[in-house]
């Protein structure tokens, strides 16, 4: 997978001539994998990342990155890989992570109601 700091990664996905870059991506905070995602068909990886970082995705990762995580964007790295069937690859990446680490990345899980520091670093 390619790996770059957030701002460089977003520039890598500039859409030109209507081209769409489908694939999977991983979001890291301080070298810790916090989210694995993939873009739906007919969208661009950049569109998905912009939705996460603006909080317009309706997901826990978006609430974190547009809220408490916003002041720590310099510690965020994005890795990605282009592919034809992102949902299938995301499934396998999540399954592999769960087998290796015993759990999913923190923002691929729903927060526990009693986890008070879920959004903190």
C-alpha positions as CSV (number, residue, x, y, z in Angstrom):
1,X,0.0,0.0,0.0
2,X,1.1,3.6,-0.6
3,X,1.5,5.6,2.6
4,X,1.6,9.4,3.0
5,X,0.7,12.1,5.6
6,X,-2.9,13.2,5.3
7,X,-2.4,16.4,3.2
8,X,-0.1,14.7,0.7
9,X,-2.5,11.7,0.4
10,X,-5.5,13.9,-0.3
11,X,-3.5,15.7,-3.1
12,X,-2.7,12.2,-4.6
13,X,-6.4,11.7,-5.3
14,X,-7.2,14.7,-7.3
15,X,-9.9,13.7,-9.8
16,X,-8.9,14.6,-13.4
17,X,-11.0,14.0,-16.5
18,X,-13.8,12.3,-14.4
19,X,-11.4,9.4,-13.5
20,X,-12.3,7.6,-10.3
21,X,-9.8,5.9,-8.1
22,X,-11.5,3.0,-6.3
23,X,-9.7,1.1,-3.6
24,X,-9.2,0.5,0.1
25,X,-7.5,2.7,2.6
26,X,-6.2,2.6,6.2
27,X,-6.1,5.6,8.5
28,X,-3.3,5.6,11.1
29,X,-2.9,7.8,14.2
30,X,0.7,7.8,15.5
31,X,1.4,4.6,13.6
32,X,-1.6,2.9,15.1
33,X,-4.2,1.6,12.7
34,X,-7.5,3.2,13.7
35,X,-9.7,2.6,10.6
36,X,-10.0,0.4,7.5
37,X,-12.3,1.6,4.7
38,X,-13.1,1.4,1.1
39,X,-14.9,3.5,-1.3
40,X,-18.2,2.5,-2.8
41,X,-18.5,2.0,-6.5
42,X,-18.6,5.2,-8.6
43,X,-16.9,7.3,-6.0
44,X,-13.3,8.3,-5.3
45,X,-11.0,7.4,-2.4
46,X,-10.6,11.2,-2.0
47,X,-14.4,11.7,-1.6
48,X,-14.5,9.1,1.2
49,X,-11.5,10.6,3.0
50,X,-13.0,14.1,2.7
51,X,-16.2,12.8,4.1
52,X,-14.4,11.3,7.1
53,X,-12.3,14.4,7.8
54,X,-15.2,16.8,7.5
55,X,-17.5,14.6,9.6
56,X,-20.1,14.3,6.8
57,X,-19.8,10.5,6.8
58,X,-22.1,9.8,9.8
59,X,-19.5,7.3,11.1
60,X,-17.5,7.2,14.3
61,X,-14.3,7.8,12.4
62,X,-15.8,11.0,11.0
63,X,-17.0,12.2,14.4
64,X,-13.4,11.7,15.7
65,X,-11.5,13.3,12.8
66,X,-13.8,16.3,12.6
67,X,-14.0,16.7,16.4
68,X,-11.2,15.8,18.9
69,X,-8.9,14.4,16.3
70,X,-8.9,17.5,14.2
71,X,-6.2,19.1,16.3
72,X,-4.0,16.1,15.7
73,X,-4.2,15.7,11.9
74,X,-0.4,16.1,11.7
75,X,-0.2,12.6,13.4
76,X,-2.5,11.1,10.8
77,X,-1.2,8.9,7.9
78,X,-3.2,7.4,5.2
79,X,-2.3,4.2,3.3
80,X,-4.2,3.1,0.3
81,X,-4.3,0.6,-2.5
82,X,-6.4,0.8,-5.7
83,X,-8.5,-2.2,-6.5
84,X,-11.6,-3.2,-8.4
85,X,-13.7,-4.6,-5.6
86,X,-13.1,-2.5,-2.5
87,X,-15.9,-4.0,-0.2
88,X,-14.4,-7.5,-0.6
89,X,-10.8,-6.3,0.1
90,X,-12.0,-4.3,3.2
91,X,-13.7,-7.5,4.5
92,X,-10.5,-9.4,4.2
93,X,-8.3,-6.6,5.7
94,X,-10.7,-6.3,8.7
95,X,-10.8,-10.1,9.1
96,X,-7.0,-10.3,9.1
97,X,-6.7,-7.4,11.6
98,X,-9.2,-9.1,13.9
99,X,-7.3,-12.4,13.8
100,X,-3.9,-10.8,14.4
101,X,-5.0,-8.3,17.1
102,X,-8.1,-9.9,18.6
103,X,-10.3,-6.9,17.7
104,X,-11.1,-4.5,14.9
105,X,-9.5,-1.1,14.6
106,X,-11.0,1.2,17.2
107,X,-13.1,3.3,14.7
108,X,-14.4,0.2,12.9
109,X,-16.1,-0.7,16.1
110,X,-19.1,1.1,17.6
111,X,-18.1,2.8,20.9
112,X,-19.2,1.1,24.1
113,X,-21.7,3.2,26.0
114,X,-19.5,3.2,29.1
115,X,-16.3,4.1,27.3
116,X,-15.9,7.8,28.4
117,X,-12.6,8.4,26.7
118,X,-13.5,6.8,23.4
119,X,-12.7,10.0,21.4
120,X,-9.6,10.9,23.3
121,X,-6.0,10.2,22.4
